[in-house]
Amino acid sequence: MKGYRKYFTKKIVWFLITLFVAMVLNFVLPRLMPSDPVAAITGKMAGQTTDTAAVQEIYSRFEEEFGTNKPMIVQFLIFLRNLFKGDLGTSFSQYPRKVSDIISSSIGWTLALQIPAIIVGWIIGNVLGAVAAYKKKGWDKIVMPVTMFISNIPAFGSAVILLYLFAVKWKVAPVAGGYAFDMIPNFSWAFVKSVIEHYQLPFWSIVLISIGGQAIGMRSMSIYELNADYVKYSRFLGIRDGKIVGYVFRNAMLPQVTGLAMSIGGSVSGALVAEIIFSYPGIGSTMYAAVTAADYPLISACTLIITIMVLIATLSLDIIYGFIDPRVKAAQFDA
Amino acid sequence: MSNTLKNLLHSPKFMVGFILFIAILLTILIYPLFNPGNPLEMIGVGTFAKPGTYISLYDATSSQKETLKIANAEEKRIAAALSDEDRVKMLEWLSAYGVDVTEVDASNTDAILELWMANYNPDASIKGFTKSETRNFRLIQNRITELMSADTLIIYEEGAEDSKSKIVKTDYVNLNAIANVKTLPLGTDNFGRDVLKELVSAAGTSIIIGLIAGSVATVIGLTLGLLAGYLGGNADEIIMFITTVFTVIPGFVLLILISYSLGQDQRGPTIVAIVIGCTSWTWTARSVRSQVISLRNRDHVNLSKLSGHSLGRIILTDILPYIASYVVMAFILQVSSGILSEAQLSLLGLGPKTTTTPTLGLMMNWAMLYSAHTNGSWWAYFPVILTIACISFSLNLMNTGMDQVFNPALRD
């Protein structure tokens, strides 16, 4: 285990550095905004009030609440302190609800939807890609162009098409939401059934998005491996075809795990947009509502949460990779 | 070079992608010549007019009439007036009334009508129908009787005593004689704009956004990749640090933050394109760097170094030509992902703020805002999705084709 420790320490240090940069960006970028957000909120809150003293009062109250009257560095320290306390500020559009409250009610939906969908899509895509590489004729000629075209339909596009076909035309699935609109979340059978029904369309549309890219990547990797010398040598030795395919598959899988780590940021963005199409009560829809309502604390909280989710996913994949790639193991033990 | 071009021309994937892309470009360039004018002009007052040819009713009533006696005109008229829902409802009433309708198909207008005329009784009280449904049956009945009676429509000019003209059922006018005929192949959108015209213009803008974003991303990625790979040492460490950080932080998140921070007034299509480019350069930088590292210690580069050539010259003459094909491929992928990024950003409501040019993402955003996807107005969003898919399919096909030409191991 000693060899692993170095590898994991390195990965975790990277994780912390990236997390810090992400937090700095999340803090700085909105504050570079040319317009004064506090003035904008004051304008919205004050509404028809013409009393300048009252407007001034509202303005300084908000300045105090968001701390915009303090120097940048002090603001950043307060931001970090509040972040560690789990305090992400107060939402503008759902005032006086806390941002952390809104986020915690939607993050479960997003995690429960996206993690299984991305994993299932990844598995199906890899199997299809490997089969396409192995059975070159026929499969490759028909399946690949079709997969390629499907993978080029944008995420929101396949979501809209699935929604139209299954929910509007054939009416076999609900149109929107995470559960029936007349229900209150509880653990009754009826509620779970409704959640499962609402789960299908968003789930399959995200699976569909991830299949194409993975299949194409896996196919090129497998073709590359099938032409490798060890495959030819194994054939000369008379090793069974099934066993060779097993080796090829395992070797081709490794870059695909890295590929998943690299592409997870991209697939998450597509999946978030798919959530909006289905009005699924996750982070994507929350962010959409926040953008529409110009709710700036909520937007930065959403972007921060998405970044942290992607960072954690990448870190976990890196750790898994350390266990499954013998080369990483060897390198660590040599050192 | 010429050999590479010849190989490309023989790659079916590349050629299909290339021809598709050129066809899209030509459509964007040529279509406005046939249908000039502002693509955002609101020609319809209502929302989501269906695709089809619209003829001026006013012109039709005053055009030269011909009498044509066509056998099944009456049937067609009634069939067109009865929607699918009406037919199902009529069959429901009939079966509730006690008529055997198991043999009757909903598309068979004659059979339904015959049974209906024979059996319908507005005063019969049948259990199981709501009041509004009962009223709806009367309305259907009224519509049918109105259509069946040999009425003459009389048209009056407003305020005039005498009728202007009479229209009977056998009156026909020649389509060519009607002065105002407008074909809307894809109907109108929520603002009453011609969708096809808007789509062609939007595709053009989106491709330009993709090209700008792709160029920005490629320039940044190429510069950083070349410097990191060729200089090595500290420069490499610093650049790779930045690149790794930005690879892991999702570009989409940065894109949202920057677009939101810019504010609505600042977000023109060009600015959005540049922002997209600035958030998507990382993997170009990575792959250029690894290519340059493998070239760095080749003999011809060392020879140039010994001859005392400047850094710029070595990079331009000894390194760039070897990675050019790679950079072009990366550029193509960046263009296609730039178009997609714009669309996703616009769907979130953070797209280009413009009232003068449509983009594919904005069209999609408008269609979703006015729930075209739930009210069945497929023409407002489906062509947009298809266009995005076709553009990125053609670009990716070109890329795969080039990949196979430059990487012989991938050839079939």
Interface residues (C-beta under 8 A of the other chain):
Chain A: W14 I17 T18 V21 A22 L25 N26 L29 P30 R31 L32 M33 P34 S35 K136 D140 M148 F149 N152 I153 P154 A155 F156 G157 V160 I161 L163 Y164 A167 V168 V175 A176 I216 S220 I223 Y224 N227 M262 G265 G266 V268 S269 G270 L272 V273 I276 I277 M287 Y288 V291 T292 Y296 I299 S300 T303 I306 T307 V310 L311 T314
Chain B: T244 V245 T247 V248 I249 P250 G251 F252 V253 L254 I256 L257 I258 Y260 S261 L262 G263 Q266 W283 S336 L340 A343 Q344 L347 L348 G349 L350 M364 M368 H373 T374 G376 W378 Y381 F382 I385 I388 A389 S392 F393 N396 L397 T400 D403 A409 L410 D412
